[in-house]
């Protein structure tokens, strides 16, 4: 039997690149990167849009007519979907690191962001599920839709968790923020808020299908009562004391 994987992989990559280049949402994020106005929410959106574009590329090229016997076999899925997600993982981490560098420069923080590990076990589980239907293409292809987007979003969530841990270990106080999307479910609404890293619920990094809640972090640069999830501004008297303390000596 002819090995169809090389041709499929090439077609997937070509379709994905074309969709990324033509995605106006990606272009807007690129402009904000150039302008220095970008935030980690943009990095999450980049992950979401990247996942959506890869999902479309996979669905177009792993169509039933393109597969031997019209079946998404385990071998084919492993050799096409896994490398495709590796590509997304690299892009998400690269953009997240680039955005973090811009934010850190503005905050005068001299740290380099780290890349989160590729979750091999999680992706293997995804492949196992999509190829477990005894040749039922419709059921298999469903795993090429939202589950692909969800897993690429999770790459960003992994990045947040890894870098929050790293920053906390350097002595910076790090705060995890989860902002719920409009009209979210009760589970997401209950998780929304700010938490000091290390005291956040483990579920804060998790998301269900079609969840677009933003999970980000910041290195503490302002007073924040993360335990009650309330922000507060220092008084003018406190600000004046800080100014006097920070005045250069002559």
N, C-alpha and C positions, 0 to 999 in steps of 0.2 A: 504493500500500500504506500502510495506517495506521501511523503512528509509535507503536510500543508502548513505546518507551523511557521517556517521562515516567511512565506508569502503573507500569511495572516498577520504576523508581528510587524512586518514592514508596512502593511496597509493600516493597521491600527495606529502606528506611530505617525504616519503621514496625516491621517484624518485628525488625530488629536492635535498635532502641531498647527494644522490649518484652522481648527476651531479656536485654539488659544490665541493665535495671532489676530483673528477676526473678532474676538470677544471684546466688545466695547467696555464691559465691566472691568476686565483685566486692564484695558488701556487707561481707565480712570485711576485705578490703583497705581499704575506705573507713573502717571502724571503726579500723583500725590507723593510718590517716592522721590521724584525729581525735585518737587517743590519743598520737600522736607516737612510736609503737613500730614504725613501718614501715621497711623496708629496700629496697635496690635489687633484691633477689630478689623482693620483692612486685611491683615494677615489671615484672619479666620475667614473672611469673605473670599480671599484668594484661594484658600483651601477648598471652600464650597464650590466655587466656580470651576476650579481645576477638576474636582471630582465629577461635576456635571458634564464637563467636556470629555473626560475620559469615559464616563458611562456611555455617552452617545457614540464615541469612537468604537467602543467594544460592541455595542448593540448592532451598529452598522456592519462591522466586519466579521463578527462571530454570529452572523445570521444563519438561520437553519440551512439555507441553500449553499452556504460556503463551507459547511462542516461535513465530514464523512458520515454517511448514513443520516445526516441531519441531527447528529448527536454531539453535544458538548462533552466530549470524553475528559476524564480526569487528566490524562497526559497533555491534552491540548490546553485545557484551562490552566494547568500549572505553568505551562511554558509560554502562555500569552498574557493571562490576567496578572500573574505574580510579577513579571517584569514591568508590566504597565503600571502597577501600583508602586513598584520600586521607583519608577520615573516620577510619579506624583509625590512620593515621599521626599525625594531629593529636591524637587521644586518647592514644596511647602516649607521645608527646613531652610532652603536657601533664601527664599523671600522673607521668612520670619526673622532670620539672622540679619538680613539687610535692613529690615525695618527696625529691629532692636538696636542696631548700630546707630541709626539716625536718632532714635529716642535717647539713647545713652549719651550721645554727643551733646544733645541739648541739655541733658541733666548733669553733664560733667561726670559721668560714670565710666571708668576705664576698664570695663569688663568685656570679654568676647563671648558671645552666645555660643552654646554648644548644640550639636545635632542630636536629636532623640534617636534611639535605636529603632530599627525597622522591626515591627512586631511580627516576626515570622510565624509564631504559633497562632495568632489571631487570623492572619491571612490564610494559613493552611486550613483553619476551621471554616473560613469562607469558601475556599475551593471545595472542601469536602461536602459542604451543604449544597453548592450549586451543581455538583455532579452526582448527587445521590438519588436521582429520580428515574433510574432505569430507562434513560433515553427520552424522557418527556422534555422536549426542548422548551416548551412554554414555561414550565415550572423552573427549569434551569436558568433560563434567560431573565427571570424575575430578579435573580441575584446580581444581575448586571446593571440594575437600575438604582434605586435608592441605596441599597447596601454598599455600592461602590462609593457613592457620594458620602455616605455616613462614615465609611472607613477612612476616606481621605480627610474628612473633617477631624477624625480621631487622630490622624497624624499631627495635626496642629495641637490638639489637646495634649498629646504626648510631649510635644515640644514645650508647651507651657509648664507641664508638670516637671519635666527634667530641668528646665532653666530656673524655675522657681526654687527648686531644691538646691541647685548650684549656687544661686545668689544668696540664699539664706545661709549656706555653708561658708560664704566669704565674709559674713558678718552684716550684710545688708538686710534690713527688715523688709520682708517681702509680703505683699498682700495679694491674695487671690480674689478676683471679682468674677461673679457670674451674673450676667445681665440676661433676663428672660426676654424672649421675643414677644411681640404683641399677641394677645389671645393664646398664650401658651397653656399647656395643661397644668393641673394643680401640682403635679410632681415637680415640674420645672419652676413653678412659682414659689414653691416652698424652699427650693435650693438657691434662689436668687439672693444676692447680697455680697458682702465683703468679709473675708476671713484672713486672719494671720496664717501664713503658711505653716503647716504642721498641725494646725487646729481646725482645718477645714474638713467637712465630711468627705469620705472617699468618693461619694456619688457626685461630687461637684464636677469631676472631670468626665462624667459619663453622659451619654446622650442616646435617646431613642431614635427610631427612624423618623425622618422629616423634622428633627429638632434642629433649630438654627440659633439656639441660645449662644451668646458669646462668653467664652471662658478666657480671661486674660489675667495678667498680673502686672504689678508695678513694684519697683523698689521704692520704699517709703521715703517720700520727700516732703510730706505734710503731716500734720497731726491727724491721726485716724483712730477712732475707737472701733476697731474691727470686731470686738466681742459683741457690741450691741448693734453693729452694722450702721453706725451713724457717723457722719463726718462733722467736724467742727473746725471753725476758723479761730486762729489765735486772736486775742484782744490787741488793740492798738498799743497798750502798754507792753505786752509781751513782744510785739513786733519791734518796738523801740529798743527794748533790751537786747534783742538779737542784732539789730543794726549796730548798736554800740559795741557789742562783743565782737562783731565781724569787721569793725573798722580797722584798717591797716595801721600798724604801729609806725611812728615816725622816729 
